Amino acid sequence: MFLSYVNRMFAELESGTKEFQAYAAQKAERLRIGAASSRLLPQALTTYAARHRQGQFCIRQIIEPREMEEQLLGGRIDFCLSFQPLRHAQIYSVKLTDEDIFLAVSPRHPLARRPFVDLAEVKDEPFITLTSECGLYETSLAFCRDAGFIPTVAFEINSLEVIANLVSADLGVAFVPAFGSESLSQSITRLPSRTPTCRRGIWLSYKALWQPSPQQEQFRTFLLHYFSGPAPDSSVVY
């Protein structure tokens, strides 16, 4: 009788130890995220951290889609946020949302008090753009082509803050993304484009046939709701 009691006690102790170890592992788990732009995540992570105190993150900026695929498939990152789906048989890409791209003008610009702009109205203006290795560079040129002109690029700079300063100084106009440019609104005026519509998709990618940990699944579900995206099964690209 006593031996049975002792064996049961040790079995419960071992079970409790395993549960604690699993809990501790979950608490210490670090979520590894690759992002095409560092501006996509700060607000989302702030909201997530306020709800889930145990979150730890490693964020890497990865611009090239091929490198994103390699990092995901190699297990070096858990998730990837990009401006296009990753078209690989072993990767799911889910569209989270469409991001507005605004035309930034000086507060003194003749268009600044308008609720919107038709992009052709600024075809003769000098443009200030991000550098060519940034995804928004090619996207900006495509918007201008859709409006029927090729922009005159006066400056190429890899900092939105510097771009905002130059726009504020009346040295040109620029395209700025919705995410991350809110803090620049005191020095520039952001105008939506009526024609053409200027937007780009934001996609979440992760390995297909993947068994996420509870914390990874929690974060994935959070992102889908945070960006008000569709359910995972409704917009999956293989």
Wavefront OBJ file of the C-alpha trace (Angstrom):
o trace
v 0.000 0.000 0.000
v 2.749 2.442 1.012
v 4.851 1.530 -2.064
v 1.847 2.130 -4.320
v 1.353 5.542 -2.722
v 5.026 6.452 -3.199
v 4.988 5.338 -6.845
v 1.866 7.391 -7.499
v 3.431 10.406 -5.794
v 6.567 10.175 -7.945
v 4.458 9.717 -11.087
v 2.489 12.873 -10.278
v 5.716 14.725 -9.509
v 7.202 13.665 -12.849
v 4.021 14.675 -14.664
v 4.034 18.053 -12.940
v 7.700 18.551 -13.808
v 7.016 17.853 -17.487
v 4.069 20.246 -17.493
v 6.200 22.949 -15.885
v 9.011 22.372 -18.387
v 6.548 22.622 -21.272
v 5.102 25.803 -19.769
v 8.575 27.279 -19.256
v 9.554 26.401 -22.816
v 6.453 28.150 -24.112
v 7.173 31.185 -21.938
v 10.733 31.379 -23.243
v 9.894 30.705 -26.898
v 11.162 33.359 -29.263
v 9.116 34.106 -32.358
v 11.341 34.704 -35.381
v 9.897 36.995 -38.021
v 11.220 38.192 -41.353
v 9.715 41.429 -42.669
v 10.117 43.262 -45.956
v 9.870 46.513 -43.998
v 10.591 47.181 -40.342
v 7.647 49.606 -40.342
v 5.064 46.839 -40.649
v 5.417 45.477 -37.127
v 5.965 48.035 -34.318
v 2.296 48.856 -33.678
v 1.218 45.236 -34.066
v 3.919 44.037 -31.653
v 2.993 46.717 -29.125
v -0.616 45.526 -29.168
v 0.399 41.862 -28.976
v 2.806 42.468 -26.078
v 0.096 44.285 -24.122
v -2.112 41.189 -24.363
v 0.519 38.449 -24.104
v 3.337 39.424 -21.771
v 5.411 36.314 -22.482
v 6.193 37.247 -26.094
v 9.832 37.378 -27.231
v 10.748 38.307 -30.788
v 13.629 38.267 -33.220
v 12.873 40.537 -36.197
v 14.928 40.458 -39.393
v 14.465 42.729 -42.378
v 14.471 40.603 -45.534
v 13.785 42.330 -48.836
v 14.297 39.626 -51.466
v 11.488 37.020 -51.841
v 14.008 34.257 -52.594
v 15.795 34.896 -49.305
v 12.452 34.872 -47.494
v 11.710 31.434 -48.946
v 15.145 30.112 -47.974
v 14.848 31.411 -44.409
v 11.360 29.930 -43.956
v 12.184 26.542 -45.453
v 15.477 26.400 -43.559
v 13.679 26.950 -40.250
v 15.550 30.174 -39.489
v 12.322 32.198 -39.278
v 8.767 31.192 -38.350
v 6.820 33.849 -40.254
v 7.413 36.321 -43.031
v 5.615 39.582 -43.829
v 5.995 40.700 -47.429
v 4.381 42.832 -50.121
v 3.778 39.884 -52.430
v 2.893 36.216 -51.919
v 5.711 33.688 -51.829
v 4.896 31.235 -54.602
v 6.465 28.024 -53.397
v 4.850 24.589 -53.084
v 5.966 24.269 -49.455
v 4.863 27.739 -48.303
v 1.434 29.188 -47.490
v 0.927 32.894 -48.212
v -2.153 34.570 -46.753
v -3.151 38.117 -47.648
v -3.570 40.165 -44.478
v -4.669 43.506 -45.886
v -4.121 46.169 -48.538
v -1.958 49.100 -47.505
v -2.717 52.573 -48.850
v 0.189 54.417 -50.434
v -0.208 58.182 -50.081
v 1.212 61.060 -52.066
v 3.133 63.289 -49.651
v 3.212 67.018 -50.338
v 4.318 70.046 -48.379
v 1.597 71.658 -46.227
v 2.098 74.740 -48.436
v 1.569 72.824 -51.686
v -1.473 73.930 -53.775
v -2.914 70.406 -53.452
v -2.438 70.163 -49.684
v -6.008 71.161 -48.801
v -7.553 68.688 -51.215
v -9.168 65.474 -49.891
v -7.508 63.452 -52.680
v -5.359 63.834 -55.779
v -5.376 62.487 -59.312
v -1.783 61.394 -59.797
v -1.486 62.957 -63.253
v -1.794 66.358 -61.548
v 1.786 66.037 -60.256
v 3.382 64.650 -63.431
v 5.577 67.755 -63.773
v 6.693 67.769 -60.126
v 10.095 66.463 -58.980
v 9.743 63.194 -57.067
v 11.619 62.096 -53.958
v 11.764 58.308 -53.705
v 13.181 55.538 -51.612
v 16.269 53.910 -53.112
v 15.887 51.302 -55.840
v 16.520 48.312 -53.544
v 13.355 49.185 -51.591
v 10.152 47.568 -52.810
v 8.252 50.854 -52.796
v 10.574 52.272 -55.475
v 9.302 49.999 -58.262
v 5.762 50.223 -56.906
v 5.933 54.032 -57.102
v 7.155 53.955 -60.703
v 4.307 51.578 -61.577
v 1.736 53.976 -60.081
v 3.124 56.798 -62.227
v 3.061 54.635 -65.359
v -0.577 53.805 -64.609
v -1.229 57.560 -64.473
v 0.400 58.008 -67.885
v 3.791 59.510 -67.080
v 7.363 58.707 -66.062
v 8.357 60.667 -62.941
v 11.382 62.909 -62.731
v 13.268 61.551 -59.708
v 15.174 64.368 -58.024
v 16.295 62.433 -54.917
v 16.667 58.764 -53.963
v 16.959 58.280 -50.199
v 16.610 55.233 -47.933
v 14.919 57.068 -45.046
v 11.267 58.096 -44.887
v 12.135 60.709 -42.263
v 14.606 62.422 -44.614
v 12.123 62.168 -47.480
v 9.521 63.887 -45.299
v 11.989 66.666 -44.474
v 12.703 67.284 -48.171
v 9.002 67.252 -49.033
v 8.342 69.679 -46.179
v 11.047 71.956 -47.629
v 9.142 72.080 -50.959
v 11.822 70.132 -52.837
v 9.381 67.642 -54.347
v 6.562 65.181 -53.746
v 6.851 61.562 -52.639
v 4.997 58.307 -52.104
v 4.773 57.185 -48.475
v 3.203 53.983 -47.085
v 0.344 54.128 -44.597
v 2.150 51.967 -42.037
v 4.912 53.887 -40.331
v 4.275 57.303 -41.858
v 1.681 58.461 -39.312
v 4.373 60.177 -37.254
v 5.412 62.235 -40.283
v 2.020 63.915 -40.657
v 3.130 67.038 -38.766
v 5.674 67.924 -41.461
v 3.862 66.669 -44.581
v 0.349 66.266 -45.924
v -0.630 62.747 -47.020
v -3.126 62.598 -49.885
v -4.864 59.463 -51.174
v -4.805 59.017 -54.939
v -8.198 58.794 -56.619
v -6.785 57.708 -59.976
v -5.023 55.397 -60.062
v -5.759 53.685 -56.753
v -2.415 53.376 -54.970
v -2.265 50.316 -52.729
v -0.136 47.251 -52.163
v -0.892 43.946 -50.482
v 0.637 42.756 -47.218
v 1.088 38.988 -46.990
v 1.847 36.596 -44.144
v 3.808 33.476 -45.127
v 4.765 30.329 -43.232
v 5.661 26.744 -44.052
v 2.935 24.445 -45.361
v 2.184 21.262 -43.382
v 3.641 23.045 -40.364
v 2.717 22.140 -36.796
v 2.963 25.471 -34.936
v 3.522 25.660 -31.207
v 0.688 27.190 -29.137
v 2.516 30.515 -29.032
v 3.201 30.507 -32.781
v -0.458 29.741 -33.474
v -1.500 32.465 -31.040
v 0.649 35.013 -32.872
v -0.527 33.877 -36.317
v -4.166 34.222 -35.264
v -3.432 37.616 -33.727
v -1.925 38.940 -36.979
v -4.899 37.749 -39.017
v -7.279 39.635 -36.728
v -5.033 42.666 -36.208
v -4.762 43.401 -39.914
v -8.447 42.482 -40.411
v -7.434 39.964 -43.036
v -9.459 37.052 -44.405
v -9.623 33.640 -42.818
v -6.513 31.584 -43.605
v -8.312 29.207 -45.959
v -9.941 31.868 -48.134
v -6.909 33.475 -49.770
v -4.088 30.953 -49.743
v -1.505 30.880 -52.509
v 0.565 27.753 -53.087
l 1 2 3 4 5 6 7 8 9 10 11 12 13 14 15 16 17 18 19 20 21 22 23 24 25 26 27 28 29 30 31 32 33 34 35 36 37 38 39 40 41 42 43 44 45 46 47 48 49 50 51 52 53 54 55 56 57 58 59 60 61 62 63 64 65 66 67 68 69 70 71 72 73 74 75 76 77 78 79 80 81 82 83 84 85 86 87 88 89 90 91 92 93 94 95 96 97 98 99 100 101 102 103 104 105 106 107 108 109 110 111 112 113 114 115 116 117 118 119 120 121 122 123 124 125 126 127 128 129 130 131 132 133 134 135 136 137 138 139 140 141 142 143 144 145 146 147 148 149 150 151 152 153 154 155 156 157 158 159 160 161 162 163 164 165 166 167 168 169 170 171 172 173 174 175 176 177 178 179 180 181 182 183 184 185 186 187 188 189 190 191 192 193 194 195 196 197 198 199 200 201 202 203 204 205 206 207 208 209 210 211 212 213 214 215 216 217 218 219 220 221 222 223 224 225 226 227 228 229 230 231 232 233 234 235 236 237 238
